[in-house]
Amino acid sequence: MKSADFLDVAHHPTILFESSAVQRVGASHFKVAGNLTIRGITRPVTLDVQYLGQWQTPYWEDGVDKGPITRAGFRATTSINRQDYGVSWNSTLDHGGIVVGDEVWIDIDVEALRDKP
């Protein structure tokens, strides 16, 4: 996946998503619109985001107990066409069909730490 045939990380080490709008569509469900850049190509995408809640956990930093901290969880999904980002390598299988499909599902799991006031 890191090779020039796919993500070409030698020339494009970063995949970037920049949000432009957030829409609440349910109690813990959001649509986050923005631009996704892969291999230097930017296209609009919409992430389907679920807020998973908040919880308290112990928090240690450099071996020092900093007390409990609030964590929040999120899960985001979307799908893209890899061809839209210049990822076009493919090959035919011996018995027909192709090696790689065009649709790519992206799943993002985030655990965020809330700054203390």
Secondary structure, 3 states (H helix, E strand, C coil): CCCCCCCCCCCCCCCEEEEEEEEEEECCEEEEEEEEEECCEEEEEEEEEEEEEEEEECCEECCEECCCEEEEEEEEEEEEEHHHHCCCCCCECCCCCECCCCEEEEEEEEEEECCCC
